[in-house]
Amino acid sequence: MTRYFLLTMVLGIVLTASGCKGDNSSEVVEDPPVVAFEGKPDARFVGAWSRTSGIGIYTFKQDGTYNFKGQIMNRGQKMPVDVNGEWKVKDNLFLIRTNGAVAKKTFSLAGNQLTLSLTGRMKLDEVLIKK
């Protein structure tokens, strides 16, 4: 009887050990989707636009470049910024490229008020008034 018990134990250990082989394949981490920077500057948006929060001004130029000068919140602290980049409009999208990264926003234009809304996980509306 102990022989059968011992044989069962050894067989159980062998089967368990053979089923616990490590996976030699490496995890594939996908890059985030790339947002195409397509479209063209739109004359309706050319000019200086101030944030309704009062802490920044976007200046969109006809040549497709822009400047943002103002403050952003970083870890609960206001931080001054002066950023240059490019902008384009395609269909209902307002695209802003800064340092190679493209922010895709939907827009709503009503008179001199422009609302830019981030798409994706981080939904955020930014309301601008044309100066």
C-alpha positions in Angstrom: 0.0 0.0 0.0 2.8 2.4 0.8 4.3 1.5 -2.6 1.1 2.7 -4.4 1.0 5.8 -2.2 4.6 6.6 -3.0 4.1 6.0 -6.7 1.0 8.3 -6.7 3.0 11.0 -4.9 5.9 10.8 -7.3 3.6 10.8 -10.3 1.8 13.8 -8.9 5.0 15.7 -8.4 6.2 14.9 -11.9 3.0 15.9 -13.5 2.8 19.1 -11.5 6.4 20.1 -12.2 6.0 19.4 -15.9 2.9 21.6 -16.0 4.8 24.5 -14.4 7.2 25.3 -17.2 7.9 29.0 -17.5 6.6 30.9 -20.4 9.6 32.0 -22.5 7.6 34.4 -24.7 7.9 38.0 -23.7 4.9 40.2 -23.2 4.1 42.4 -26.2 3.5 46.0 -25.2 1.8 48.0 -27.9 2.6 51.6 -28.6 -0.3 54.0 -28.1 -2.2 54.8 -31.3 -0.6 57.5 -33.4 -2.9 60.4 -34.2 -2.4 61.6 -37.8 -1.6 65.3 -38.0 -3.7 66.0 -41.2 -5.8 68.9 -42.2 -5.1 72.6 -42.7 -5.3 75.9 -40.7 -8.7 77.4 -40.8 -9.1 81.2 -41.0 -12.0 81.1 -38.5 -9.5 80.3 -35.7 -6.7 82.7 -36.6 -6.1 85.2 -33.8 -5.6 85.4 -30.0 -7.9 83.4 -27.8 -7.9 83.7 -24.0 -9.0 80.9 -21.7 -12.1 81.7 -19.7 -10.1 80.6 -16.6 -8.0 83.7 -17.3 -4.7 82.0 -17.1 -3.5 81.7 -20.6 -3.7 82.9 -24.2 -3.5 80.8 -27.4 -2.4 82.6 -30.5 -3.2 80.7 -33.7 -1.5 81.9 -36.8 -2.5 81.6 -40.4 0.7 79.6 -41.2 -0.4 76.8 -38.9 1.8 77.6 -36.0 0.6 78.6 -32.5 1.8 79.9 -29.2 0.4 79.3 -25.8 1.5 81.5 -23.0 0.0 81.1 -19.5 -0.1 78.8 -16.6 -0.9 75.1 -16.1 -1.5 73.1 -13.0 1.2 70.6 -12.1 0.8 68.6 -8.9 -1.4 71.3 -7.4 1.0 74.1 -8.3 0.6 76.7 -11.0 3.5 76.5 -13.4 4.2 79.2 -16.1 4.5 78.0 -19.7 5.4 79.4 -23.0 4.9 76.8 -25.7 5.1 76.8 -29.5 3.7 74.2 -31.9 1.5 73.6 -34.9 -2.3 73.4 -35.4 -4.7 72.1 -38.1 -8.4 71.5 -38.5 -9.9 68.4 -40.2 -13.6 67.9 -40.3 -14.8 68.3 -36.6 -11.3 67.9 -35.2 -8.9 70.5 -34.0 -5.3 69.0 -33.9 -2.5 70.5 -31.9 1.1 69.2 -32.2 3.6 70.1 -29.6 7.1 68.6 -29.5 5.9 65.8 -31.8 2.9 64.8 -29.7 -0.5 65.4 -31.3 -3.6 66.3 -29.2 -6.9 65.5 -30.9 -9.8 67.7 -29.8 -13.3 68.2 -31.1 -14.4 71.8 -31.3 -17.5 73.9 -31.1 -17.4 77.4 -32.4 -20.2 79.8 -31.5 -19.5 83.5 -32.3 -16.3 84.4 -30.5 -16.4 81.4 -28.2 -14.4 78.3 -29.0 -14.8 75.1 -27.0 -12.1 72.5 -27.4 -12.8 69.1 -26.0 -10.2 66.3 -25.5 -11.2 62.9 -26.8 -10.3 59.6 -25.3 -9.9 58.7 -21.6 -9.2 62.2 -20.4 -12.3 64.2 -21.2 -11.7 67.9 -20.7 -13.3 71.0 -22.1 -11.4 74.2 -22.6 -13.4 77.3 -23.4 -11.7 80.1 -25.2 -12.9 83.6 -26.1 -11.5 85.5 -29.1 -9.8 88.7 -28.2 
